[in-house]
Amino acid sequence: MMSPKSQKRLWWLVLAAGCGMIKLIVFFMIQVLAEEKHIDPPYNSWIMVLLMLAANAFFAAAAVNRLKKLYKEHPENWTGQWQIQLNELMAIVTMMALTLWLCSAARQHDFLRLWVPLTFKLWMLYVFALFLVRRMGEESVLRRWYKAFWCMLASIVVMYVGVVLEVILVACVLGPLVAAFARL
């Protein structure tokens, strides 16, 4: 039997991996559909992609449900509020604008398609991490920013590790199944 803390970590990993894979699948679907030289992939590959999308959505929903139950049964001892200061929000907006300016200066041709959404997602993740660190009770502004940065970085790493593990699992398990169905 796993401890509640270990169960929470496991379900957070499942949630991050599921959401990361959903994001990756949707991103690649948009890329394929937006190509100028549009080549339709085989019908079977679209079925596989949609099945993976549905499976990841199911696992993410199951993880959310299980995490709600775990946090209800074993609440954390957090003492802070779900709020940040106005100066922190203004600093985030300023740094996001600076990041966008640097990206536009470096890469003009794919700025709107790639860098604007990426920058927006990154800074929104940082804001969520800042809210979470504040909820955990951290009062010092510098420590709060430092911990939020590492929390954001850890969530990105967990998401991509989950995606890589899922791709390996799909290749090892579903690869032979797809080959067997193709021979039929």
Rosetta blueprint (number, residue, H / E / L):
1 M L
2 M L
3 S L
4 P H
5 K H
6 S H
7 Q H
8 K H
9 R H
10 L H
11 W H
12 W H
13 L H
14 V H
15 L H
16 A H
17 A H
18 G H
19 C H
20 G H
21 M H
22 I H
23 K H
24 L H
25 I H
26 V H
27 F H
28 F H
29 M H
30 I H
31 Q H
32 V H
33 L H
34 A H
35 E L
36 E L
37 K L
38 H L
39 I L
40 D L
41 P L
42 P L
43 Y H
44 N H
45 S H
46 W H
47 I H
48 M H
49 V H
50 L H
51 L H
52 M H
53 L H
54 A H
55 A H
56 N H
57 A H
58 F H
59 F H
60 A H
61 A H
62 A H
63 A H
64 V H
65 N H
66 R H
67 L H
68 K H
69 K H
70 L H
71 Y H
72 K H
73 E H
74 H L
75 P L
76 E L
77 N L
78 W L
79 T L
80 G L
81 Q L
82 W L
83 Q L
84 I L
85 Q L
86 L H
87 N H
88 E H
89 L H
90 M H
91 A H
92 I H
93 V H
94 T H
95 M H
96 M H
97 A H
98 L H
99 T H
100 L H
101 W H
102 L H
103 C H
104 S H
105 A H
106 A H
107 R L
108 Q L
109 H L
110 D L
111 F H
112 L H
113 R H
114 L H
115 W H
116 V H
117 P H
118 L H
119 T H
120 F H
121 K H
122 L H
123 W H
124 M H
125 L H
126 Y H
127 V H
128 F H
129 A H
130 L H
131 F H
132 L H
133 V H
134 R H
135 R H
136 M L
137 G L
138 E L
139 E L
140 S L
141 V H
142 L H
143 R H
144 R H
145 W H
146 Y H
147 K H
148 A H
149 F H
150 W H
151 C H
152 M H
153 L H
154 A H
155 S H
156 I H
157 V H
158 V H
159 M H
160 Y H
161 V H
162 G H
163 V H
164 V H
165 L H
166 E H
167 V H
168 I H
169 L H
170 V H
171 A H
172 C H
173 V H
174 L H
175 G H
176 P H
177 L H
178 V H
179 A H
180 A H
181 F H
182 A H
183 R H
184 L L
